Amino acid sequence: MVASKAAQKLSSIASSWPVDPFRPNIQLKNFLVHLSAHPKLTSEAVQATQLLRDNAIQKKYALSAKTLQPASMPRHYERLVEGYERSARGAGRPWWKVFFGVWK
């Protein structure tokens, strides 16, 4: 009975997992759904998946401003996230902005 509760919990976590726009044919959600049917599914695996989904490690071990904004390139990670989000929307930078290193 414990395995079926773990399977139900993992299925509910899988249904709330975000879709990866860069790899539409390989989704972690599909893997988690198939994993929920595994006969040796443990509650620890379900708990680890839930912690991943909730960003528990990121909350527990928060990064300092010094790490997120290094002195050599203070906006590096901010630009990285912006580029990822733009790319997920399908918007790219023109070739001349890439060539000349223009970010905005």
GROMACS elastic network, one bead per residue, 0.5 to 0.9 nm:
[ bonds ]
;  ai    aj funct       b0    kb
    1     4     6  0.53158   500
    1     5     6  0.65647   500
    1     6     6  0.88163   500
    2     5     6  0.52047   500
    2     6     6  0.62506   500
    2     7     6  0.85936   500
    2    42     6  0.87114   500
    2    43     6  0.82499   500
    3     6     6  0.50284   500
    3     7     6  0.60435   500
    3     8     6  0.85876   500
    3    39     6  0.75566   500
    3    40     6  0.77627   500
    3    41     6  0.64614   500
    3    42     6  0.70081   500
    3    43     6  0.78545   500
    4     8     6  0.60955   500
    4     9     6  0.85219   500
    4    36     6  0.86736   500
    4    37     6  0.88202   500
    5     8     6  0.50624   500
    5     9     6  0.61180   500
    5    10     6  0.85362   500
    5    43     6  0.88395   500
    6     9     6  0.50599   500
    6    10     6  0.60535   500
    6    11     6  0.84837   500
    6    36     6  0.75347   500
    6    41     6  0.71369   500
    6    42     6  0.69120   500
    6    43     6  0.58039   500
    6    45     6  0.88475   500
    6    46     6  0.65020   500
    7    10     6  0.51081   500
    7    11     6  0.60555   500
    7    12     6  0.86203   500
    7    33     6  0.86678   500
    7    35     6  0.81816   500
    7    37     6  0.65306   500
    7    38     6  0.82383   500
    7    41     6  0.72759   500
    7    42     6  0.88372   500
    7    43     6  0.89179   500
    7    46     6  0.81623   500
    8    11     6  0.50550   500
    8    12     6  0.62550   500
    8    13     6  0.86748   500
    8    36     6  0.73566   500
    9    12     6  0.51635   500
    9    13     6  0.62584   500
    9    14     6  0.86093   500
    9    36     6  0.84144   500
    9    46     6  0.71247   500
   10    14     6  0.60386   500
   10    15     6  0.85961   500
   10    32     6  0.68951   500
   10    33     6  0.72917   500
   10    35     6  0.81143   500
   10    36     6  0.57555   500
   10    45     6  0.87421   500
   10    46     6  0.57041   500
   10    47     6  0.87335   500
   10    49     6  0.77370   500
   10    50     6  0.81273   500
   11    15     6  0.61980   500
   11    16     6  0.88140   500
   11    29     6  0.89903   500
   11    32     6  0.70717   500
   11    33     6  0.56390   500
   11    34     6  0.88580   500
   11    35     6  0.87838   500
   11    36     6  0.61549   500
   12    15     6  0.51249   500
   12    16     6  0.65625   500
   12    17     6  0.88597   500
   12    33     6  0.89230   500
   13    16     6  0.53185   500
   13    17     6  0.63240   500
   13    29     6  0.85753   500
   13    32     6  0.81805   500
   13    33     6  0.89708   500
   13    46     6  0.84729   500
   13    49     6  0.76410   500
   13    50     6  0.66664   500
   13    53     6  0.77461   500
   14    17     6  0.50946   500
   14    18     6  0.86517   500
   14    28     6  0.80231   500
   14    29     6  0.50118   500
   14    30     6  0.75529   500
   14    31     6  0.84571   500
   14    32     6  0.55947   500
   14    33     6  0.60680   500
   14    36     6  0.89288   500
   14    49     6  0.89021   500
   15    18     6  0.83853   500
   15    29     6  0.68950   500
   15    32     6  0.89497   500
   15    33     6  0.81611   500
   16    29     6  0.83264   500
   16    53     6  0.86002   500
   17    28     6  0.77959   500
   17    29     6  0.58988   500
   17    53     6  0.69751   500
   18    28     6  0.86715   500
   18    29     6  0.76470   500
   18    53     6  0.89175   500
   19    23     6  0.87769   500
   19    24     6  0.78159   500
   19    27     6  0.67764   500
   19    28     6  0.80002   500
   19    29     6  0.74369   500
   20    23     6  0.57697   500
   20    24     6  0.63708   500
   20    26     6  0.81692   500
   20    27     6  0.64489   500
   20    28     6  0.80766   500
   20    88     6  0.88627   500
   21    24     6  0.58850   500
   21    88     6  0.59694   500
   21    89     6  0.86170   500
   22    25     6  0.89911   500
   22    87     6  0.86697   500
   22    88     6  0.69532   500
   23    26     6  0.54397   500
   23    27     6  0.68972   500
   24    27     6  0.64593   500
   26    29     6  0.87874   500
   26    30     6  0.78302   500
   26    31     6  0.85423   500
   27    30     6  0.55013   500
   27    31     6  0.68204   500
   27    32     6  0.89842   500
   28    31     6  0.50347   500
   28    32     6  0.62154   500
   28    33     6  0.86747   500
   29    32     6  0.51736   500
   29    33     6  0.62910   500
   29    34     6  0.87879   500
   30    33     6  0.51329   500
   30    34     6  0.63317   500
   30    35     6  0.85236   500
   31    34     6  0.52136   500
   31    35     6  0.60063   500
   31    36     6  0.86469   500
   32    36     6  0.61343   500
   32    37     6  0.89394   500
   32    49     6  0.87245   500
   33    36     6  0.52423   500
   33    37     6  0.71101   500
   34    37     6  0.54814   500
   34    38     6  0.70502   500
   35    38     6  0.51852   500
   35    39     6  0.88354   500
   35    41     6  0.73672   500
   36    39     6  0.82944   500
   36    41     6  0.68000   500
   36    46     6  0.87996   500
   37    40     6  0.88088   500
   37    41     6  0.77880   500
   38    41     6  0.55775   500
   39    42     6  0.89853   500
   41    44     6  0.85090   500
   41    45     6  0.69354   500
   41    46     6  0.79191   500
   42    45     6  0.53797   500
   42    46     6  0.66714   500
   42    47     6  0.88110   500
   43    46     6  0.50159   500
   43    47     6  0.60764   500
   43    48     6  0.85657   500
   44    48     6  0.60785   500
   44    49     6  0.85630   500
   45    48     6  0.51032   500
   45    49     6  0.62154   500
   45    50     6  0.86305   500
   46    49     6  0.51339   500
   46    50     6  0.62189   500
   46    51     6  0.86924   500
   47    50     6  0.50424   500
   47    51     6  0.62028   500
   47    52     6  0.86668   500
   48    51     6  0.50831   500
   48    52     6  0.62558   500
   48    53     6  0.87034   500
   49    52     6  0.50727   500
   49    53     6  0.62436   500
   49    54     6  0.86766   500
   50    53     6  0.50856   500
   50    54     6  0.61779   500
   50    55     6  0.86059   500
   50    56     6  0.86602   500
   51    54     6  0.51424   500
   51    55     6  0.60525   500
   51    56     6  0.52284   500
   51    57     6  0.73661   500
   52    55     6  0.52542   500
   52    56     6  0.65960   500
   52    57     6  0.76354   500
   53    56     6  0.79188   500
   54    57     6  0.85376   500
   54    58     6  0.89762   500
   54    59     6  0.89270   500
   55    58     6  0.53442   500
   55    59     6  0.63925   500
   55    60     6  0.87211   500
   56    59     6  0.51079   500
   56    60     6  0.60211   500
   56    61     6  0.85210   500
   57    61     6  0.58779   500
   57    62     6  0.80545   500
   58    61     6  0.53459   500
   58    62     6  0.55426   500
   58    63     6  0.77820   500
   59    62     6  0.54714   500
   59    63     6  0.89122   500
   63    66     6  0.81475   500
   63    67     6  0.62606   500
   63    68     6  0.67247   500
   64    67     6  0.52944   500
   64    68     6  0.63786   500
   64    69     6  0.85541   500
   65    69     6  0.57376   500
   65    70     6  0.81110   500
   66    69     6  0.52687   500
   66    70     6  0.56381   500
   66    71     6  0.76781   500
   66    74     6  0.88275   500
   67    70     6  0.57375   500
   68    74     6  0.76263   500
   68    75     6  0.83825   500
   68    76     6  0.82452   500
   68    77     6  0.66030   500
   68    78     6  0.84567   500
   69    72     6  0.84245   500
   69    73     6  0.68458   500
   69    75     6  0.61987   500
   69    76     6  0.71453   500
   69    77     6  0.73124   500
   69    78     6  0.85499   500
   70    73     6  0.55520   500
   70    74     6  0.50075   500
   70    75     6  0.80674   500
   70    76     6  0.79749   500
   71    74     6  0.55809   500
   73    76     6  0.54185   500
   73    77     6  0.86833   500
   74    77     6  0.78854   500
   74    78     6  0.84337   500
   75    78     6  0.52024   500
   75    79     6  0.60473   500
   75    80     6  0.85283   500
   76    79     6  0.53124   500
   76    80     6  0.61847   500
   76    81     6  0.88406   500
   77    81     6  0.62301   500
   77    82     6  0.85447   500
   78    81     6  0.53139   500
   78    82     6  0.62484   500
   78    83     6  0.86648   500
   79    83     6  0.59972   500
   79    84     6  0.84803   500
   79   103     6  0.79355   500
   80    83     6  0.51699   500
   80    84     6  0.62153   500
   80    85     6  0.87047   500
   81    84     6  0.50385   500
   81    85     6  0.61682   500
   81    86     6  0.85566   500
   82    85     6  0.51729   500
   82    86     6  0.60877   500
   82    87     6  0.84488   500
   83    86     6  0.50990   500
   83    87     6  0.59426   500
   83    88     6  0.84669   500
   83    92     6  0.81601   500
   83    93     6  0.89828   500
   84    87     6  0.51003   500
   84    88     6  0.61184   500
   84    89     6  0.87266   500
   85    88     6  0.50553   500
   85    89     6  0.63983   500
   85    90     6  0.87253   500
   85    91     6  0.87911   500
   86    89     6  0.51346   500
   86    90     6  0.62987   500
   86    91     6  0.52099   500
   86    92     6  0.66159   500
   86    93     6  0.89408   500
   87    91     6  0.54723   500
   87    92     6  0.61162   500
   88    91     6  0.75702   500
   89    92     6  0.87916   500
   93    96     6  0.81652   500
   93    97     6  0.63075   500
   93    98     6  0.66645   500
   93   103     6  0.84474   500
   94    97     6  0.55040   500
   94    98     6  0.66516   500
   94    99     6  0.88407   500
   95    98     6  0.51707   500
   95    99     6  0.61072   500
   95   100     6  0.86756   500
   96   100     6  0.60115   500
   96   101     6  0.81467   500
   96   102     6  0.81030   500
   97   100     6  0.52938   500
   97   101     6  0.56073   500
   97   103     6  0.68744   500
   97   104     6  0.84542   500
   98   101     6  0.51363   500
   98   102     6  0.64975   500
   98   103     6  0.80142   500
   99   102     6  0.79194   500
